[in-house]
Amino acid sequence: MRLGDARSGKLPDNITGFGRALRRAGVPVDSSRIALAIDAVRLVGINRRDDLHAALRALLVSRQQDIEVFDQLFDALFRNPELAQQLLAQMLPKVRQGQPPNRKARVQEALAAAKTPAQGPRKESEIRLDAAMTASDQQRLRHADFSTLNASEFRLIERLVREVPLPLPPVPGRRTRAGLRGQRPHWAAAMNQARRFEGELLWIPGRERRAQPLPLLVVVDVSGSMERYARLLLAFLHNATRHTPRSVFAFGTELTDLRPAFRHCDTDHMLEAANAQIADFASGTRLGASLATLRERHARCLIGRRTVVLLISDGLDTGEPAALDAELLWLKRHCRQLLWLNPLLRFDGYAPLASGAQVLHRHAHGMLAVHNLSRLEDLAQAMARLMKR
């Protein structure tokens, strides 16, 4: 039985075009998945649109965060015959087009690439100047909100955030060493010095405290409202805190320990491992219950009240405010400083009106913005100012 155009049999080409559109939108789709999708459509048929949608989504989508992208591309490509080289248009009836839906930037870029016709050979007298990534474009991307980037810009920013440093000021540790400004004499160093000078003690070195980096506890919100920020901030923190004692956790409806993923040296491998570990990506937000799990199972990550806690969230919590208040009070007592990194500070005149945001604002020592590349570049200086204050 032949589906699609009975004269030319375009079903495999149409499914292949749909898979390429998904790939342009950032969904990992390979040739084996496309081949399985072609066989599945032949078995399921095209009589019911919901069966076709379910079969293709089961075979072409492997991550929860890509479901919304698939749904939007499926609705766009299977309705408009002019998109993606008339993808499956011979199978589906035409519908009246209304206002264009609000689609993700990844979907819009994939559709725009599908509508662009193939360019023929240029004439010798024709001269075109490519102004991509000029100084104005770079300046725009540095101040562009992460949630407004398309797929290609998102991949570029993901590479750039890995080069942003996060130098934190060191603090005096408990261990000591020989120095010039110690209040107590370091007799072991004094005896070694006297042995080098035939028993004469020229000066008595003091006992100074060794400088050490501040340990970090990072808690990243991976709920639906933080979908565009979580991946970029994880890539940023993986490289920026490479030489700092760190413990990284992700939370949505439950807490996920990302320390095994952060042991990878390569950032891409870390992101793949984190994606495999996080089961509640793009779900709801229950910060109070997640902090309770942190207190019960991972309290040793807070080292001697010297740990700086970076809580990355927009504060849109769906749990009980009383439970969140109690857990934040415990966390504040057992850390050096609690810093709230809030992407919603991109809005002028932002005020924490949600119940969870109000509790966070009351307990946090400071609130910093992390919604674009320029804010990440200034994050280290802002954290140093808050810790000195």
C-alpha positions in Angstrom: 0.0 0.0 0.0 1.4 3.4 -1.0 0.7 6.5 1.1 0.9 10.2 0.1 1.1 11.0 -3.6 0.3 7.8 -5.4 2.1 8.9 -8.6 5.5 9.7 -7.0 5.3 8.3 -3.5 6.6 11.3 -1.5 6.0 10.0 2.0 9.7 9.2 2.8 10.8 12.5 1.5 8.2 14.4 3.5 9.0 12.6 6.8 12.7 13.2 6.1 12.0 16.9 5.6 10.1 17.0 8.8 13.0 15.4 10.6 15.4 17.9 9.2 13.2 20.7 10.3 13.3 19.3 13.9 17.1 19.1 13.6 17.3 22.8 12.6 15.2 23.6 15.7 17.8 21.9 17.9 16.0 18.5 18.4 18.5 15.6 18.2 17.2 13.5 15.3 19.3 11.0 13.3 18.7 8.9 10.2 17.7 5.8 12.1 14.9 7.6 13.9 13.6 9.1 10.6 13.6 5.6 9.1 11.6 4.2 12.0 9.2 7.2 11.7 8.6 6.3 8.0 7.8 2.7 8.9 5.6 3.8 11.7 3.5 6.2 9.6 3.0 3.4 7.0 1.6 1.2 9.8 -0.4 3.9 11.6 -1.8 5.6 8.5 -2.9 9.1 8.0 -6.6 8.9 8.6 -6.3 10.3 12.2 -4.1 13.3 12.8 -3.7 12.6 16.5 -2.4 9.0 15.8 0.1 10.4 13.3 1.2 13.1 15.9 1.6 10.5 18.6 3.6 8.1 16.4 6.0 10.7 15.2 6.5 12.2 18.6 7.2 8.8 20.2 10.0 8.2 17.6 11.5 11.6 17.0 11.5 13.1 20.5 13.7 11.8 23.2 13.8 14.7 25.6 11.0 16.3 27.6 12.1 19.8 26.8 11.7 19.2 23.0 8.0 18.2 23.2 6.7 21.7 22.9 9.1 22.4 20.0 7.8 19.2 18.2 4.2 20.2 18.8 4.6 23.7 17.4 6.5 22.4 14.3 4.0 19.6 13.7 1.1 22.1 13.8 2.9 24.5 11.5 4.3 22.1 9.0 1.3 19.9 8.7 -1.1 22.7 8.1 0.7 25.1 5.8 1.6 23.6 2.4 4.1 26.3 1.6 6.4 25.4 4.5 9.3 22.9 4.4 8.9 22.3 0.7 5.2 21.4 0.9 5.8 18.8 3.6 2.9 16.3 3.6 0.6 18.9 2.1 -0.9 16.3 -0.3 -2.2 14.3 2.7 -3.8 17.0 4.7 -6.7 19.4 4.1 -6.1 23.1 4.1 -7.4 25.2 6.9 -8.1 28.9 7.1 -5.2 30.8 8.5 -5.7 33.3 11.3 -3.3 35.2 13.4 0.2 33.6 13.5 0.7 31.6 16.7 3.2 32.5 19.4 6.0 30.1 18.6 9.4 29.5 20.2 12.5 31.2 18.5 13.9 27.7 17.6 10.7 26.9 15.8 10.6 30.2 14.0 14.1 29.8 12.8 13.5 26.3 11.5 10.4 27.5 9.6 12.3 30.4 8.2 15.0 28.1 6.9 12.4 25.9 5.3 10.7 28.8 3.5 14.0 30.1 2.1 14.4 29.0 -1.6 17.6 27.5 -2.8 19.9 30.2 -4.3 21.3 29.6 -7.7 24.8 30.5 -8.9 25.7 34.2 -8.4 26.7 36.4 -11.3 30.2 37.6 -11.5 29.1 41.2 -11.3 27.0 40.6 -8.3 28.6 41.6 -5.0 27.0 40.9 -1.6 28.4 41.9 1.7 27.8 39.6 4.7 27.3 41.7 7.8 26.7 38.8 10.2 28.2 39.1 13.6 29.5 42.6 13.2 30.2 44.8 16.1 26.6 45.9 16.5 25.4 42.2 16.4 27.9 41.2 19.1 26.8 44.1 21.2 23.2 43.1 20.7 23.8 39.5 21.7 25.7 40.6 24.8 22.6 42.4 26.1 20.0 40.1 24.6 17.8 38.1 27.0 18.5 34.4 26.8 14.8 33.6 26.4 14.6 35.6 23.1 17.5 33.9 21.3 16.8 31.7 18.3 18.5 28.3 17.8 21.7 29.6 16.2 22.1 32.5 18.6 21.5 30.1 21.5 24.3 27.8 20.3 26.7 30.8 19.9 25.9 32.2 23.4 26.3 28.7 24.9 29.9 28.7 23.5 30.5 32.2 24.7 29.3 31.6 28.3 32.0 28.9 28.7 34.7 31.6 28.5 33.2 33.9 31.1 35.3 33.7 34.3 34.0 33.9 37.8 37.0 34.8 40.1 35.8 34.8 43.7 37.9 36.4 46.4 39.8 33.9 48.6 39.2 33.7 52.3 41.6 32.8 55.2 41.5 29.1 55.9 42.0 27.1 59.1 45.4 25.8 58.1 48.5 28.0 58.6 51.9 28.6 56.9 55.0 30.5 57.6 54.8 34.2 56.8 55.8 37.7 57.8 52.6 38.9 59.5 51.6 36.1 61.8 50.7 36.8 65.4 52.2 33.5 66.7 55.7 32.3 65.9 56.1 29.4 63.5 58.8 27.4 65.3 59.1 24.6 62.7 60.0 27.1 60.0 62.3 29.0 62.4 64.3 25.8 63.1 64.6 25.0 59.4 65.9 28.5 58.9 68.4 28.2 61.7 69.7 25.0 60.3 70.5 26.6 57.0 72.5 29.4 58.8 74.6 27.3 61.1 72.3 27.5 64.1 71.8 31.3 64.0 68.2 32.5 64.1 68.0 35.6 62.0 64.2 36.2 62.3 61.2 34.4 63.6 58.6 33.7 60.9 55.0 34.1 62.0 52.1 31.7 61.5 49.7 33.0 58.8 46.4 31.5 57.7 46.4 30.0 54.3 44.1 31.6 51.7 41.6 29.2 50.1 38.7 29.6 47.7 35.2 29.8 49.0 33.2 26.6 48.6 30.1 26.9 46.5 26.6 25.3 46.7 24.7 25.9 43.5 21.0 25.1 43.3 19.5 25.6 39.8 15.9 25.8 38.9 15.0 23.6 35.9 11.3 24.2 35.8 9.4 25.3 32.7 9.8 29.0 33.2 13.6 28.5 33.6 14.1 26.2 30.6 16.1 28.7 28.4 18.3 29.8 31.3 19.1 26.4 33.0 21.3 25.0 30.2 23.3 28.2 29.7 23.9 28.7 33.4 25.0 25.1 33.9 27.5 25.5 31.0 28.7 28.8 32.5 29.1 27.3 36.0 30.9 24.2 34.8 33.8 26.1 33.4 33.8 29.2 35.7 33.9 27.1 38.9 36.2 24.4 37.7 38.9 25.1 40.3 36.5 25.9 43.1 35.0 23.4 45.6 31.4 23.1 44.4 28.3 21.1 44.8 25.6 21.5 42.2 22.0 20.5 42.4 19.0 20.9 40.1 15.4 21.1 41.3 11.9 21.2 39.7 9.4 19.1 41.5 12.3 17.2 43.2 16.0 17.5 43.9 18.6 16.1 41.5 22.3 15.7 42.4 24.4 16.9 39.5 27.8 16.3 41.2 28.5 13.1 39.1 27.7 15.1 35.9 30.0 18.0 36.9 32.9 15.6 37.3 33.2 15.4 33.5 35.9 17.7 32.1 34.1 18.4 28.9 31.0 20.7 29.1 29.1 18.9 26.4 29.5 15.6 28.2 28.4 17.3 31.4 25.2 18.6 29.8 24.4 15.2 28.3 24.9 13.5 31.7 22.8 16.2 33.4 20.0 15.8 30.8 20.0 12.1 31.5 19.8 12.6 35.3 17.2 15.3 35.5 13.8 13.6 35.3 11.6 16.7 36.0 13.0 19.1 33.4 10.5 21.8 32.3 8.1 20.8 35.0 6.8 22.6 38.1 8.7 24.3 40.9 8.7 23.0 44.5 11.7 24.8 46.1 10.6 24.1 49.7 10.4 20.4 49.2 13.7 20.3 47.3 15.5 22.3 50.1 14.1 19.8 52.6 15.7 17.0 50.6 19.0 18.9 50.6 18.9 19.3 54.3 18.1 15.7 55.0 20.5 14.0 52.6 23.2 16.5 51.6 23.7 18.8 54.6 27.5 18.0 54.5 27.8 20.1 51.4 27.6 23.2 53.7 31.2 23.4 55.0 31.5 25.1 58.3 29.3 28.1 57.6 31.8 29.2 54.9 29.8 28.1 51.9 28.3 30.6 49.5 24.9 29.4 48.2 23.9 30.5 44.7 20.2 29.9 44.3 19.2 30.3 40.6 15.5 30.7 40.2 12.7 33.1 39.2 10.9 32.5 42.5 7.7 31.2 41.0 7.3 28.5 43.6 4.1 26.3 43.8 4.8 24.9 47.2 3.7 26.2 50.7 5.4 29.5 51.6 5.6 28.4 55.3 7.7 25.3 54.3 9.9 27.4 52.1 10.4 30.0 54.8 11.5 27.3 57.3 14.0 25.7 54.8 15.5 29.0 53.8 15.9 30.0 57.4 17.9 26.8 58.1 20.0 27.3 54.9 20.8 30.9 55.9 22.0 29.8 59.3 24.4 27.2 57.8 26.0 29.2 55.0 28.2 32.2 54.7 25.9 34.1 52.3 22.8 33.2 50.3 22.7 34.9 46.9 19.6 34.8 44.7 20.3 34.9 41.0 17.1 36.0 39.4 16.5 36.2 35.6 13.3 38.2 36.1 15.5 41.2 36.9 15.6 41.9 33.2 12.3 43.8 33.7 12.6 47.4 34.8 10.8 47.9 38.1 10.7 44.2 39.0 9.1 43.5 42.4 8.8 40.1 44.0 5.0 39.8 44.1 4.7 36.0 44.1 4.6 34.3 47.4 7.8 32.3 46.8 9.6 35.3 45.5 8.7 37.3 48.6 10.1 34.6 50.9 13.3 34.4 48.8 13.7 38.2 48.8 13.3 38.3 52.6 16.0 35.7 53.3 18.5 36.3 50.5 21.6 38.5 51.3 21.5 39.9 47.7 19.7 39.5 44.4 21.6 39.5 41.1 20.6 39.4 37.4 21.7 36.5 35.2 19.5 37.0 32.1 22.1 37.9 29.5 25.8 37.6 28.7 26.8 41.1 30.0 25.2 40.3 33.4 27.2 37.0 33.6 30.4 39.0 32.9 29.7 41.3 35.8 28.5 38.6 38.2 31.9 38.1 39.9 32.3 41.8 40.7 28.7 42.0 42.0 29.2 38.9 44.2 32.5 40.3 45.6 30.7 43.6 46.5 27.9 41.7 48.3 30.3 39.5 50.2 32.4 42.5 51.4 29.3 44.3 52.5 
